Amino acid sequence: MKTFLSFFLCLLAQFVWAQSADKQAVLDVEKARFAAQVSKNAEVMNRLLADDLVYTHSNGKTEGKQTYIQDIVEGKSNYVALDPLEQHVRLYGNTAVVNGICAVKMNNDNKPTEFKLRYTDVYVKKNGQWQLVSWQSLRII
């Protein structure tokens, strides 16, 4: 019985550690994605965004991967800073749901603006890499 209990506890510890590692990996990808948006790094965004991305902005506008990246690179969406204030990750196999709040600084048409967003995004692990498949946000007033 002691051997079985030890084996079970060992398996449980490995499961908890794997969950924790995956949650941290998702947060790391999210941080890299925010940084790529600010630096207009299309290569990083292309790697971290799924081909079938559905990105719904806080104003209701919806974009796919290529349009979203293009708008950032061309300055239509000109992020100055994206700072996460709250992030909670839930894992469901190869899917992660992130609920968070972030502070956004942008320059649109040479007009600086700052606001906070409450968001939900979904990542899927494909070939060992977490990729964003869905984002939806709303402004916090």
Protein Blocks (a to p, Z undefined) as FASTA:
>chain_A
ZZmmmmmmmmmmmmmmmmmmmmmmmmmmmmmmmmmmmnopaklmmmmpcfklccddfkop
acdfklmmmmmmnomaccfbdcdfbdcdddehjaccddddddddddeehiacdddddddd
ddddeehiacdfbdcddddZZ
